Amino acid sequence: MDAAYFLRLRTRFIGRYYFTGVGPFREIQRKIDAEESPYDEPPPSFDPEYGEPAFLEEWIEADDAAQVVGRSAVSLLSDALKLYCKALEQQLGFRLSAEGKAIAKKEGFLSAYKGALGELLQLTGPTARCVSTSSSRSCWRAIARSMASTCQCSVPGMIPRR
Amino acid sequence: MLGARHDPKTLTRHRDLIFASEGELRMWVDDGADPDTLLAPRLEITAENLGAAITEVEKLADWIEERITDVSARRHDPVKQDPEASA
């Protein structure tokens, strides 16, 4: 099984899902900003003395909706990465140790797999001392930063937490 | 309405957050980067930062794949598996 192939299928899907999902909400915001129909005339309930621009509520609601799509996309990305790591277990024939599982519980799956994969790839020879190279470190760090946000990104009822 | 903010645990471990409002992140860092602040940077997902996260995930996968190729090559090459044996 080619774990990377399926990861790329998922990341491509997530990108398309996000752009397709936020499109209608960004369009509502654009129309409100540009005062295009149906937002060219203030609603009957609009009171200019209130101090707020017309359609402010609709603009904020569209922004919130776009954020919900974004958060679900980040959750999907986190799950895609988790599935990739699980597939690597199968492809490389390893399992997280008890210690690795404890790390996963405490620090997240990324830390656990970073340790396990580093160990596995290091064992095979001096040129594969992967986790200590600067390019891999920056990669893991960047992903850890992204994934750290996913605990706040899951949308209840939409994306099951694991 | 959905103004979720980064939690102290995340802020303790990371200062350069990908999904944070840029202005709020800079303000938080300039104010001393206190993880327990009430004004933690809000989560903000944009096409740019989601794209950056996806790129990082794909870069990591590329990097791992490269190493897996090395691992497989070594597994199937007895000389590379045990360089002393060939000496």
gemmi code that builds the backbone of each chain (N, CA, C; Angstrom):
import gemmi

chains = {
    "A": [
        ("MET", (0.847, -1.203, 0.000), (0.000, 0.000, 0.000), (0.881, 1.252, 0.000)),
        ("ASP", (0.539, 2.191, -0.868), (1.315, 3.422, -0.940), (0.630, 4.484, -0.073)),
        ("ALA", (1.130, 4.602, 1.140), (0.502, 5.519, 2.108), (0.499, 6.959, 1.605)),
        ("ALA", (1.604, 7.363, 0.968), (1.716, 8.752, 0.510), (0.702, 9.060, -0.584)),
        ("TYR", (0.421, 8.076, -1.435), (-0.544, 8.283, -2.521), (-1.913, 8.632, -1.929)),
        ("PHE", (-2.340, 7.870, -0.936), (-3.651, 8.115, -0.333), (-3.664, 9.414, 0.475)),
        ("LEU", (-2.526, 9.741, 1.069), (-2.445, 11.023, 1.780), (-2.671, 12.168, 0.789)),
        ("ARG", (-2.003, 12.075, -0.369), (-2.134, 13.156, -1.370), (-3.553, 13.237, -1.927)),
        ("LEU", (-4.203, 12.085, -2.075), (-5.609, 12.116, -2.510), (-6.431, 12.913, -1.507)),
        ("ARG", (-6.147, 12.655, -0.238), (-6.931, 13.320, 0.814), (-6.607, 14.807, 0.903)),
        ("THR", (-5.319, 15.156, 0.812), (-4.970, 16.580, 0.917), (-5.546, 17.358, -0.275)),
        ("ARG", (-5.551, 16.732, -1.454), (-6.144, 17.396, -2.623), (-7.644, 17.588, -2.406)),
        ("PHE", (-8.273, 16.561, -1.861), (-9.713, 16.669, -1.576), (-9.969, 17.806, -0.576)),
        ("ILE", (-9.148, 17.878, 0.453), (-9.355, 18.893, 1.498), (-9.238, 20.302, 0.900)),
        ("GLY", (-8.257, 20.492, 0.027), (-8.103, 21.792, -0.626), (-9.342, 22.147, -1.437)),
        ("ARG", (-9.828, 21.191, -2.220), (-11.015, 21.442, -3.064), (-12.250, 21.648, -2.190)),
        ("TYR", (-12.354, 20.821, -1.149), (-13.494, 20.928, -0.231), (-13.553, 22.334, 0.367)),
        ("TYR", (-12.376, 22.836, 0.793), (-12.345, 24.158, 1.414), (-12.768, 25.241, 0.414)),
        ("PHE", (-12.134, 25.227, -0.764), (-12.434, 26.287, -1.738), (-13.892, 26.242, -2.183)),
        ("THR", (-14.421, 25.024, -2.379), (-15.816, 24.911, -2.797), (-16.743, 25.313, -1.655)),
        ("GLY", (-16.379, 24.915, -0.456), (-17.231, 25.180, 0.709), (-17.319, 26.646, 1.085)),
        ("VAL", (-16.195, 27.356, 1.041), (-16.227, 28.766, 1.479), (-16.732, 29.700, 0.378)),
        ("GLY", (-16.690, 29.219, -0.865), (-17.059, 30.071, -2.007), (-18.361, 30.840, -1.824)),
        ("PRO", (-19.483, 30.153, -1.547), (-20.761, 30.873, -1.430), (-20.761, 31.921, -0.303)),
        ("PHE", (-20.054, 31.629, 0.777), (-20.049, 32.577, 1.908), (-19.181, 33.798, 1.610)),
        ("ARG", (-18.052, 33.562, 0.950), (-17.201, 34.692, 0.538), (-17.934, 35.554, -0.495)),
        ("GLU", (-18.761, 34.911, -1.311), (-19.513, 35.646, -2.325), (-20.554, 36.543, -1.651)),
        ("ILE", (-21.193, 36.044, -0.604), (-22.158, 36.870, 0.142), (-21.432, 38.099, 0.705)),
        ("GLN", (-20.259, 37.859, 1.296), (-19.492, 38.980, 1.866), (-19.098, 39.976, 0.774)),
        ("ARG", (-18.673, 39.439, -0.357), (-18.261, 40.323, -1.455), (-19.433, 41.174, -1.934)),
        ("LYS", (-20.601, 40.542, -2.058), (-21.787, 41.273, -2.531), (-22.195, 42.349, -1.533)),
        ("ILE", (-22.109, 42.027, -0.243), (-22.452, 43.030, 0.780), (-21.465, 44.195, 0.690)),
        ("ASP", (-20.175, 43.870, 0.594), (-19.147, 44.925, 0.502), (-19.354, 45.794, -0.740)),
        ("ALA", (-19.725, 45.129, -1.840), (-19.876, 45.859, -3.110), (-21.276, 46.442, -3.282)),
        ("GLU", (-22.154, 46.202, -2.294), (-23.556, 46.651, -2.338), (-24.247, 46.166, -3.612)),
        ("GLU", (-23.992, 44.899, -3.921), (-24.628, 44.290, -5.092), (-25.932, 43.629, -4.668)),
        ("SER", (-26.827, 43.429, -5.637), (-28.106, 42.774, -5.378), (-27.875, 41.377, -4.785)),
        ("PRO", (-28.585, 40.932, -3.772), (-29.749, 41.585, -3.128), (-29.358, 42.492, -1.942)),
        ("TYR", (-28.124, 42.914, -1.918), (-27.667, 43.735, -0.777), (-27.454, 45.198, -1.185)),
        ("ASP", (-28.104, 45.600, -2.277), (-27.931, 46.965, -2.761), (-28.846, 47.953, -2.036)),
        ("GLU", (-29.929, 47.435, -1.450), (-30.842, 48.303, -0.700), (-30.866, 47.838, 0.752)),
        ("PRO", (-30.720, 48.744, 1.719), (-30.779, 48.318, 3.123), (-32.127, 47.672, 3.438)),
        ("PRO", (-32.164, 46.706, 4.343), (-33.438, 46.061, 4.683), (-34.376, 47.046, 5.388)),
        ("PRO", (-35.707, 46.765, 5.398), (-36.662, 47.692, 6.023), (-36.339, 47.960, 7.500)),
        ("SER", (-35.749, 46.966, 8.148), (-35.463, 47.121, 9.584), (-34.195, 47.955, 9.845)),
        ("PHE", (-33.510, 48.340, 8.781), (-32.228, 49.054, 8.952), (-32.433, 50.456, 9.512)),
        ("ASP", (-31.723, 50.745, 10.593), (-31.807, 52.067, 11.222), (-30.410, 52.702, 11.182)),
        ("PRO", (-30.210, 53.721, 10.331), (-28.872, 54.310, 10.202), (-28.365, 54.930, 11.502)),
        ("GLU", (-29.296, 55.282, 12.402), (-28.861, 55.908, 13.656), (-28.264, 54.885, 14.630)),
        ("TYR", (-28.436, 53.640, 14.287), (-27.914, 52.561, 15.140), (-26.382, 52.493, 15.069)),
        ("GLY", (-25.838, 53.057, 14.018), (-24.377, 53.149, 13.892), (-23.702, 51.972, 13.234)),
        ("GLU", (-24.473, 50.962, 12.869), (-23.869, 49.788, 12.229), (-24.219, 49.760, 10.748)),
        ("PRO", (-23.302, 49.260, 9.929), (-23.621, 49.204, 8.497), (-24.736, 48.198, 8.215)),
        ("ALA", (-25.399, 48.397, 7.091), (-26.470, 47.460, 6.701), (-25.874, 46.083, 6.434)),
        ("PHE", (-26.636, 45.094, 6.744), (-26.268, 43.685, 6.504), (-25.035, 43.226, 7.299)),
        ("LEU", (-24.761, 43.906, 8.403), (-23.611, 43.501, 9.233), (-23.802, 42.073, 9.752)),
        ("GLU", (-25.024, 41.779, 10.202), (-25.306, 40.453, 10.751), (-25.076, 39.370, 9.685)),
        ("GLU", (-25.549, 39.647, 8.487), (-25.394, 38.673, 7.394), (-23.906, 38.495, 7.051)),
        ("TRP", (-23.147, 39.595, 7.092), (-21.717, 39.535, 6.763), (-20.979, 38.674, 7.803)),
        ("ILE", (-21.302, 38.913, 9.094), (-20.639, 38.149, 10.173), (-21.037, 36.670, 10.086)),
        ("GLU", (-22.321, 36.442, 9.803), (-22.789, 35.064, 9.702), (-22.065, 34.320, 8.566)),
        ("ALA", (-21.871, 35.005, 7.447), (-21.152, 34.391, 6.311), (-19.701, 34.107, 6.700)),
        ("ASP", (-19.114, 35.024, 7.465), (-17.733, 34.818, 7.901), (-17.638, 33.623, 8.851)),
        ("ASP", (-18.600, 33.540, 9.774), (-18.634, 32.395, 10.701), (-18.764, 31.085, 9.934)),
        ("ALA", (-19.642, 31.099, 8.940), (-19.865, 29.874, 8.156), (-18.568, 29.467, 7.438)),
        ("ALA", (-17.845, 30.448, 6.908), (-16.578, 30.147, 6.235), (-15.573, 29.577, 7.237)),
        ("GLN", (-15.594, 30.095, 8.464), (-14.686, 29.566, 9.495), (-15.034, 28.124, 9.871)),
        ("VAL", (-16.341, 27.828, 9.897), (-16.762, 26.447, 10.200), (-16.230, 25.499, 9.120)),
        ("VAL", (-16.339, 25.923, 7.869), (-15.804, 25.102, 6.769), (-14.288, 24.943, 6.960)),
        ("GLY", (-13.623, 26.040, 7.317), (-12.173, 26.006, 7.517), (-11.790, 25.065, 8.644)),
        ("ARG", (-12.515, 25.141, 9.734), (-12.181, 24.270, 10.878), (-12.412, 22.796, 10.547)),
        ("SER", (-13.473, 22.532, 9.812), (-13.691, 21.129, 9.440), (-12.583, 20.671, 8.485)),
        ("ALA", (-12.091, 21.581, 7.629), (-10.990, 21.215, 6.728), (-9.721, 20.900, 7.530)),
        ("VAL", (-9.460, 21.685, 8.578), (-8.272, 21.433, 9.404), (-8.422, 20.101, 10.146)),
        ("SER", (-9.633, 19.834, 10.619), (-9.871, 18.545, 11.282), (-9.644, 17.390, 10.311)),
        ("LEU", (-10.116, 17.570, 9.089), (-9.915, 16.522, 8.073), (-8.430, 16.337, 7.785)),
        ("LEU", (-7.701, 17.452, 7.767), (-6.259, 17.367, 7.508), (-5.554, 16.604, 8.629)),
        ("SER", (-5.979, 16.874, 9.857), (-5.406, 16.163, 10.996), (-5.688, 14.656, 10.870)),
        ("ASP", (-6.926, 14.334, 10.500), (-7.284, 12.922, 10.347), (-6.530, 12.279, 9.188)),
        ("ALA", (-6.315, 13.055, 8.116), (-5.575, 12.518, 6.966), (-4.146, 12.173, 7.385)),
        ("LEU", (-3.567, 13.048, 8.198), (-2.197, 12.795, 8.663), (-2.158, 11.582, 9.593)),
        ("LYS", (-3.192, 11.460, 10.424), (-3.261, 10.316, 11.343), (-3.397, 9.007, 10.549)),
        ("LEU", (-4.249, 9.043, 9.526), (-4.427, 7.848, 8.689), (-3.131, 7.505, 7.949)),
        ("TYR", (-2.404, 8.535, 7.537), (-1.107, 8.310, 6.860), (-0.147, 7.594, 7.813)),
        ("CYS", (-0.101, 8.075, 9.054), (0.786, 7.443, 10.043), (0.366, 5.990, 10.293)),
        ("LYS", (-0.950, 5.760, 10.362), (-1.436, 4.386, 10.569), (-1.048, 3.502, 9.379)),
        ("ALA", (-1.173, 4.074, 8.177), (-0.817, 3.311, 6.976), (0.679, 3.008, 6.946)),
        ("LEU", (1.483, 3.936, 7.472), (2.931, 3.695, 7.537), (3.234, 2.520, 8.460)),
        ("GLU", (2.441, 2.400, 9.529), (2.614, 1.252, 10.440), (2.532, -0.038, 9.646)),
        ("GLN", (1.512, -0.073, 8.769), (1.283, -1.274, 7.968), (2.400, -1.443, 6.922)),
        ("GLN", (2.722, -0.341, 6.258), (3.713, -0.390, 5.174), (5.098, -0.774, 5.685)),
        ("LEU", (5.460, -0.249, 6.854), (6.808, -0.488, 7.374), (6.847, -1.614, 8.409)),
        ("GLY", (5.658, -2.103, 8.758), (5.601, -3.219, 9.705), (6.045, -2.865, 11.102)),
        ("PHE", (5.471, -1.808, 11.638), (5.759, -1.494, 13.040), (4.460, -1.132, 13.756)),
        ("ARG", (4.536, -1.112, 15.067), (3.388, -0.717, 15.888), (3.897, 0.268, 16.925)),
        ("LEU", (3.047, 1.170, 17.356), (3.451, 2.060, 18.443), (3.641, 1.217, 19.694)),
        ("SER", (4.734, 1.450, 20.385), (4.980, 0.718, 21.632), (4.048, 1.260, 22.713)),
        ("ALA", (4.078, 0.630, 23.874), (3.250, 1.119, 24.994), (3.643, 2.551, 25.343)),
        ("GLU", (4.970, 2.778, 25.264), (5.456, 4.135, 25.560), (4.956, 5.126, 24.500)),
        ("GLY", (4.980, 4.669, 23.244), (4.492, 5.502, 22.137), (3.020, 5.836, 22.309)),
        ("LYS", (2.247, 4.839, 22.747), (0.810, 5.077, 22.954), (0.581, 6.076, 24.080)),
        ("ALA", (1.439, 5.972, 25.101), (1.327, 6.919, 26.219), (1.648, 8.339, 25.745)),
        ("ILE", (2.676, 8.441, 24.885), (3.038, 9.759, 24.324), (1.879, 10.297, 23.482)),
        ("ALA", (1.273, 9.393, 22.694), (0.153, 9.813, 21.840), (-0.979, 10.394, 22.689)),
        ("LYS", (-1.212, 9.755, 23.836), (-2.289, 10.212, 24.722), (-1.954, 11.561, 25.338)),
        ("LYS", (-0.686, 11.692, 25.714), (-0.268, 12.883, 26.452), (0.054, 14.068, 25.527)),
        ("GLU", (0.807, 13.777, 24.465), (1.299, 14.876, 23.616), (0.690, 14.907, 22.228)),
        ("GLY", (-0.123, 13.885, 21.918), (-0.725, 13.837, 20.583), (-0.055, 12.804, 19.701)),
        ("PHE", (-0.815, 12.372, 18.683), (-0.315, 11.279, 17.834), (0.947, 11.658, 17.071)),
        ("LEU", (1.082, 12.953, 16.750), (2.222, 13.374, 15.948), (3.547, 13.139, 16.674)),
        ("SER", (3.578, 13.482, 17.963), (4.792, 13.262, 18.756), (5.122, 11.783, 18.823)),
        ("ALA", (4.076, 10.965, 19.008), (4.297, 9.518, 19.130), (4.887, 8.948, 17.849)),
        ("TYR", (4.312, 9.334, 16.715), (4.806, 8.797, 15.441), (6.167, 9.375, 15.074)),
        ("LYS", (6.402, 10.611, 15.482), (7.714, 11.216, 15.213), (8.800, 10.362, 15.869)),
        ("GLY", (8.538, 9.977, 17.126), (9.501, 9.152, 17.852), (9.661, 7.785, 17.215)),
        ("ALA", (8.504, 7.158, 16.917), (8.539, 5.788, 16.386), (9.204, 5.744, 15.013)),
        ("LEU", (8.840, 6.685, 14.145), (9.416, 6.683, 12.796), (10.900, 7.035, 12.824)),
        ("GLY", (11.244, 7.962, 13.688), (12.648, 8.348, 13.806), (13.494, 7.158, 14.205)),
        ("GLU", (12.978, 6.432, 15.182), (13.687, 5.247, 15.681), (13.822, 4.206, 14.566)),
        ("LEU", (12.732, 3.973, 13.890), (12.699, 2.949, 12.841), (13.659, 3.293, 11.702)),
        ("LEU", (13.631, 4.519, 11.259), (14.461, 4.899, 10.120), (15.925, 5.041, 10.517)),
        ("GLN", (16.177, 5.421, 11.747), (17.565, 5.534, 12.235), (18.238, 4.168, 12.330)),
        ("LEU", (17.435, 3.154, 12.674), (17.992, 1.824, 12.870), (18.604, 1.250, 11.601)),
        ("THR", (18.210, 1.809, 10.470), (18.618, 1.181, 9.220), (19.949, 1.678, 8.692)),
        ("GLY", (20.540, 2.651, 9.277), (21.848, 3.073, 8.789), (22.138, 4.524, 9.092)),
        ("PRO", (23.415, 4.888, 9.031), (23.790, 6.238, 9.420), (23.226, 7.329, 8.529)),
        ("THR", (22.965, 7.025, 7.258), (22.457, 8.089, 6.382), (20.979, 8.360, 6.614)),
        ("ALA", (20.327, 7.486, 7.343), (18.892, 7.683, 7.558), (18.592, 8.307, 8.916)),
        ("ARG", (19.528, 9.076, 9.426), (19.283, 9.700, 10.736), (18.347, 10.870, 10.510)),
        ("CYS", (17.091, 10.503, 10.310), (16.149, 11.460, 9.755), (15.656, 12.520, 10.714)),
        ("VAL", (15.255, 12.148, 11.886), (14.567, 13.129, 12.723), (15.479, 14.231, 13.220)),
        ("SER", (16.774, 14.075, 13.031), (17.644, 15.123, 13.530), (18.092, 16.098, 12.433)),
        ("THR", (17.657, 15.876, 11.201), (18.053, 16.828, 10.160), (17.185, 18.074, 10.281)),
        ("SER", (17.746, 19.205, 9.886), (17.010, 20.455, 10.105), (15.756, 20.530, 9.249)),
        ("SER", (15.792, 19.977, 8.021), (14.599, 20.079, 7.178), (13.444, 19.290, 7.775)),
        ("SER", (13.753, 18.117, 8.335), (12.663, 17.328, 8.909), (12.160, 17.981, 10.188)),
        ("ARG", (13.089, 18.561, 10.954), (12.659, 19.205, 12.204), (11.682, 20.331, 11.911)),
        ("SER", (11.993, 21.150, 10.897), (11.111, 22.281, 10.625), (9.760, 21.786, 10.126)),
        ("CYS", (9.777, 20.679, 9.381), (8.535, 20.095, 8.882), (7.648, 19.615, 10.020)),
        ("TRP", (8.247, 18.823, 10.911), (7.481, 18.303, 12.047), (6.941, 19.456, 12.877)),
        ("ARG", (7.802, 20.478, 13.074), (7.383, 21.619, 13.901), (6.196, 22.336, 13.286)),
        ("ALA", (6.285, 22.569, 11.979), (5.206, 23.288, 11.298), (3.901, 22.506, 11.410)),
        ("ILE", (4.001, 21.190, 11.247), (2.789, 20.378, 11.319), (2.259, 20.341, 12.745)),
        ("ALA", (3.181, 20.261, 13.697), (2.738, 20.260, 15.100), (1.983, 21.545, 15.407)),
        ("ARG", (2.470, 22.659, 14.841), (1.781, 23.940, 15.061), (0.377, 23.895, 14.469)),
        ("SER", (0.272, 23.299, 13.284), (-1.053, 23.219, 12.656), (-1.968, 22.317, 13.446)),
        ("MET", (-1.431, 21.148, 13.793), (-2.268, 20.151, 14.439), (-2.652, 20.564, 15.856)),
        ("ALA", (-1.814, 21.398, 16.473), (-2.156, 21.868, 17.819), (-3.470, 22.611, 17.793)),
        ("SER", (-3.770, 23.236, 16.680), (-5.013, 23.989, 16.577), (-6.213, 23.093, 16.357)),
        ("THR", (-5.983, 21.864, 15.934), (-7.123, 21.036, 15.574), (-7.976, 20.671, 16.776)),
        ("CYS", (-7.378, 20.691, 17.970), (-8.191, 20.374, 19.148), (-9.266, 21.440, 19.329)),
        ("GLN", (-9.035, 22.609, 18.767), (-10.039, 23.658, 18.873), (-10.839, 23.791, 17.584)),
        ("CYS", (-10.557, 22.906, 16.630), (-11.173, 23.055, 15.316), (-12.332, 22.108, 15.059)),
        ("SER", (-12.415, 21.030, 15.804), (-13.457, 20.065, 15.490), (-14.829, 20.687, 15.688)),
        ("VAL", (-15.672, 20.429, 14.727), (-17.019, 20.985, 14.803), (-17.923, 19.916, 15.393)),
        ("PRO", (-18.466, 20.142, 16.585), (-19.282, 19.107, 17.213), (-20.386, 18.634, 16.276)),
        ("GLY", (-20.522, 17.325, 16.189), (-21.587, 16.782, 15.367), (-21.205, 16.636, 13.901)),
        ("MET", (-20.114, 17.260, 13.491), (-19.740, 17.160, 12.078), (-18.533, 16.257, 11.889)),
        ("ILE", (-17.507, 16.479, 12.678), (-16.289, 15.691, 12.519), (-16.094, 14.889, 13.801)),
        ("PRO", (-16.160, 13.571, 13.725), (-15.982, 12.785, 14.945), (-14.578, 12.931, 15.504)),
        ("ARG", (-14.448, 13.163, 16.797), (-13.148, 13.209, 17.444), (-12.651, 11.810, 17.664)),
        ("ARG", (-11.332, 11.628, 17.571), (-10.797, 10.281, 17.818), (-9.967, 10.299, 19.060)),
    ],
    "B": [
        ("MET", (-19.165, 35.368, 16.823), (-19.923, 34.259, 17.409), (-19.031, 33.036, 17.640)),
        ("LEU", (-18.163, 32.734, 16.638), (-17.320, 31.541, 16.749), (-15.880, 31.902, 17.087)),
        ("GLY", (-15.681, 32.959, 17.834), (-14.331, 33.459, 18.094), (-13.514, 32.578, 19.021)),
        ("ALA", (-13.269, 31.327, 18.619), (-12.461, 30.424, 19.448), (-11.017, 30.928, 19.480)),
        ("ARG", (-10.411, 30.842, 20.639), (-9.019, 31.290, 20.789), (-8.113, 30.099, 21.095)),
        ("HIS", (-6.831, 30.257, 20.830), (-5.868, 29.192, 21.134), (-5.802, 28.998, 22.649)),
        ("ASP", (-5.681, 27.754, 23.052), (-5.676, 27.467, 24.493), (-4.253, 27.575, 25.070)),
        ("PRO", (-4.140, 27.711, 26.405), (-2.821, 27.880, 27.037), (-1.837, 26.751, 26.705)),
        ("LYS", (-2.346, 25.522, 26.601), (-1.471, 24.383, 26.308), (-0.787, 24.577, 24.946)),
        ("THR", (-1.565, 24.979, 23.974), (-1.002, 25.211, 22.634), (-0.030, 26.380, 22.662)),
        ("LEU", (-0.409, 27.440, 23.387), (0.435, 28.638, 23.414), (1.744, 28.398, 24.162)),
        ("THR", (1.729, 27.450, 25.099), (2.963, 27.115, 25.818), (3.951, 26.431, 24.878)),
        ("ARG", (3.431, 25.597, 23.993), (4.298, 24.802, 23.123), (4.665, 25.496, 21.820)),
        ("HIS", (3.792, 26.373, 21.338), (4.042, 26.991, 20.028), (3.804, 28.498, 20.088)),
        ("ARG", (4.744, 29.219, 19.469), (4.557, 30.674, 19.393), (4.262, 31.131, 17.972)),
        ("ASP", (4.677, 30.297, 17.026), (4.507, 30.668, 15.637), (3.335, 29.871, 15.070)),
        ("LEU", (2.132, 30.278, 15.437), (0.943, 29.484, 15.108), (0.495, 29.707, 13.670)),
        ("ILE", (0.151, 28.615, 13.017), (-0.245, 28.727, 11.607), (-1.659, 29.296, 11.459)),
        ("PHE", (-2.575, 28.819, 12.313), (-3.972, 29.230, 12.148), (-4.359, 30.343, 13.117)),
        ("ALA", (-3.537, 31.353, 13.205), (-3.864, 32.478, 14.095), (-3.964, 33.753, 13.276)),
        ("SER", (-4.811, 34.635, 13.739), (-4.896, 35.946, 13.107), (-3.530, 36.624, 13.269)),
        ("GLU", (-2.982, 37.092, 12.147), (-1.601, 37.595, 12.161), (-1.418, 38.766, 13.135)),
        ("GLY", (-2.368, 39.698, 13.096), (-2.272, 40.884, 13.959), (-2.340, 40.498, 15.433)),
        ("GLU", (-3.259, 39.585, 15.760), (-3.422, 39.168, 17.155), (-2.206, 38.369, 17.639)),
        ("LEU", (-1.639, 37.590, 16.729), (-0.454, 36.803, 17.092), (0.721, 37.739, 17.410)),
        ("ARG", (0.887, 38.760, 16.558), (1.986, 39.710, 16.770), (1.782, 40.458, 18.088)),
        ("MET", (0.531, 40.849, 18.344), (0.232, 41.597, 19.573), (0.520, 40.734, 20.817)),
        ("TRP", (0.129, 39.453, 20.725), (0.345, 38.529, 21.847), (1.843, 38.349, 22.117)),
        ("VAL", (2.623, 38.198, 21.051), (4.075, 38.033, 21.198), (4.690, 39.322, 21.750)),
        ("ASP", (4.264, 40.457, 21.210), (4.796, 41.752, 21.677), (4.460, 42.015, 23.145)),
        ("ASP", (3.324, 41.470, 23.593), (2.899, 41.674, 24.987), (3.530, 40.661, 25.943)),
        ("GLY", (4.475, 39.881, 25.492), (5.179, 38.959, 26.374), (4.812, 37.502, 26.182)),
        ("ALA", (3.937, 37.191, 25.256), (3.561, 35.806, 24.921), (3.144, 34.995, 26.149)),
        ("ASP", (2.250, 35.559, 26.960), (1.765, 34.829, 28.138), (0.738, 33.776, 27.701)),
        ("PRO", (1.018, 32.478, 27.945), (0.082, 31.441, 27.497), (-1.281, 31.513, 28.194)),
        ("ASP", (-1.313, 32.125, 29.387), (-2.572, 32.171, 30.138), (-3.372, 33.455, 29.893)),
        ("THR", (-2.988, 34.186, 28.875), (-3.676, 35.435, 28.590), (-5.153, 35.217, 28.225)),
        ("LEU", (-5.953, 36.220, 28.519), (-7.358, 36.145, 28.112), (-7.514, 36.556, 26.653)),
        ("LEU", (-6.479, 37.216, 26.157), (-6.541, 37.687, 24.768), (-5.621, 36.861, 23.868)),
        ("ALA", (-5.783, 35.548, 23.962), (-4.984, 34.652, 23.107), (-5.396, 34.849, 21.650)),
        ("PRO", (-4.457, 34.663, 20.729), (-4.803, 34.837, 19.312), (-5.973, 33.929, 18.914)),
        ("ARG", (-6.901, 34.520, 18.178), (-8.053, 33.741, 17.732), (-7.670, 32.781, 16.605)),
        ("LEU", (-8.420, 31.691, 16.532), (-8.249, 30.760, 15.405), (-8.800, 31.434, 14.163)),
        ("GLU", (-8.014, 31.435, 13.120), (-8.493, 32.023, 11.869), (-8.008, 31.155, 10.721)),
        ("ILE", (-8.941, 30.485, 10.076), (-8.569, 29.611, 8.962), (-8.770, 30.403, 7.668)),
        ("THR", (-7.708, 30.496, 6.900), (-7.799, 31.172, 5.602), (-7.283, 30.221, 4.528)),
        ("ALA", (-7.537, 30.597, 3.289), (-7.045, 29.764, 2.182), (-5.519, 29.670, 2.260)),
        ("GLU", (-4.881, 30.774, 2.661), (-3.408, 30.802, 2.703), (-2.861, 29.881, 3.790)),
        ("ASN", (-3.399, 30.028, 5.027), (-2.789, 29.211, 6.087), (-3.182, 27.727, 5.981)),
        ("LEU", (-4.380, 27.448, 5.449), (-4.730, 26.041, 5.220), (-3.808, 25.453, 4.136)),
        ("GLY", (-3.581, 26.253, 3.090), (-2.672, 25.817, 2.023), (-1.274, 25.565, 2.568)),
        ("ALA", (-0.817, 26.439, 3.475), (0.523, 26.272, 4.066), (0.587, 24.977, 4.880)),
        ("ALA", (-0.475, 24.687, 5.630), (-0.491, 23.457, 6.443), (-0.488, 22.224, 5.546)),
        ("ILE", (-1.283, 22.270, 4.475), (-1.324, 21.131, 3.545), (0.058, 20.914, 2.919)),
        ("THR", (0.706, 22.030, 2.547), (2.047, 21.928, 1.949), (3.022, 21.279, 2.927)),
        ("GLU", (2.946, 21.672, 4.201), (3.859, 21.093, 5.199), (3.616, 19.590, 5.359)),
        ("VAL", (2.345, 19.199, 5.363), (2.023, 17.767, 5.495), (2.591, 17.005, 4.292)),
        ("GLU", (2.413, 17.565, 3.103), (2.915, 16.883, 1.897), (4.446, 16.852, 1.875)),
        ("LYS", (5.058, 17.924, 2.369), (6.530, 17.950, 2.427), (7.046, 16.851, 3.359)),
        ("LEU", (6.352, 16.709, 4.485), (6.762, 15.667, 5.438), (6.625, 14.282, 4.804)),
        ("ALA", (5.490, 14.075, 4.106), (5.271, 12.777, 3.461), (6.369, 12.513, 2.415)),
        ("ASP", (6.725, 13.545, 1.634), (7.795, 13.393, 0.631), (9.092, 12.974, 1.307)),
        ("TRP", (9.369, 13.654, 2.400), (10.615, 13.407, 3.132), (10.643, 11.983, 3.700)),
        ("ILE", (9.498, 11.549, 4.260), (9.423, 10.184, 4.811), (9.556, 9.161, 3.675)),
        ("GLU", (8.868, 9.426, 2.561), (8.921, 8.493, 1.430), (10.358, 8.280, 0.950)),
        ("GLU", (11.108, 9.391, 0.915), (12.500, 9.309, 0.493), (13.280, 8.347, 1.407)),
        ("ARG", (13.039, 8.491, 2.709), (13.738, 7.614, 3.682), (13.268, 6.175, 3.566)),
        ("ILE", (11.972, 5.993, 3.276), (11.454, 4.625, 3.144), (12.145, 3.926, 1.973)),
        ("THR", (12.374, 4.684, 0.907), (13.080, 4.107, -0.241), (14.472, 3.655, 0.181)),
        ("ASP", (15.157, 4.484, 0.978), (16.493, 4.115, 1.482), (16.411, 2.847, 2.326)),
        ("VAL", (15.382, 2.809, 3.195), (15.217, 1.658, 4.101), (15.016, 0.390, 3.282)),
        ("SER", (14.132, 0.460, 2.289), (13.843, -0.721, 1.464), (15.094, -1.171, 0.724)),
        ("ALA", (15.838, -0.195, 0.203), (17.057, -0.539, -0.535), (18.040, -1.271, 0.377)),
        ("ARG", (18.160, -0.796, 1.612), (19.089, -1.437, 2.557), (18.631, -2.838, 2.947)),
        ("ARG", (17.277, -2.956, 3.099), (16.747, -4.263, 3.493), (17.063, -5.324, 2.446)),
        ("HIS", (17.117, -4.883, 1.170), (17.330, -5.846, 0.088), (18.785, -5.895, -0.386)),
        ("ASP", (19.652, -5.173, 0.311), (21.070, -5.160, -0.096), (21.918, -5.627, 1.089)),
        ("PRO", (22.342, -6.902, 1.076), (23.077, -7.458, 2.220), (24.375, -6.705, 2.521)),
        ("VAL", (24.996, -6.117, 1.505), (26.248, -5.379, 1.720), (25.972, -4.130, 2.556)),
        ("LYS", (24.866, -3.433, 2.182), (24.549, -2.220, 2.931), (24.013, -2.536, 4.323)),
        ("GLN", (23.368, -3.723, 4.449), (22.845, -4.102, 5.755), (23.973, -4.302, 6.752)),
        ("ASP", (25.059, -4.929, 6.275), (26.181, -5.237, 7.152), (27.487, -4.910, 6.441)),
        ("PRO", (27.871, -3.643, 6.454), (29.054, -3.230, 5.700), (30.322, -3.949, 6.154)),
        ("GLU", (30.391, -4.371, 7.446), (31.598, -5.033, 7.949), (31.790, -6.410, 7.329)),
        ("ALA", (30.636, -7.066, 7.029), (30.690, -8.402, 6.456), (31.336, -8.401, 5.078)),
        ("SER", (31.148, -7.281, 4.386), (31.694, -7.206, 3.030), (33.165, -6.826, 3.026)),
        ("ALA", (33.683, -6.376, 4.187), (35.078, -5.904, 4.247), (36.054, -7.075, 4.250)),
    ],
}
model = gemmi.Model(1)
for chain_id, residues in chains.items():
    chain = gemmi.Chain(chain_id)
    for i, (resn, *xyz) in enumerate(residues, 1):
        res = gemmi.Residue()
        res.name, res.seqid = resn, gemmi.SeqId(i, " ")
        for name, pos in zip(("N", "CA", "C"), xyz):
            atom = gemmi.Atom()
            atom.name, atom.element = name, gemmi.Element(name[0])
            atom.pos, atom.b_iso = gemmi.Position(*pos), 0.0
            res.add_atom(atom)
        chain.add_residue(res)
    model.add_chain(chain)
structure = gemmi.Structure()
structure.add_model(model)
structure.setup_entities()
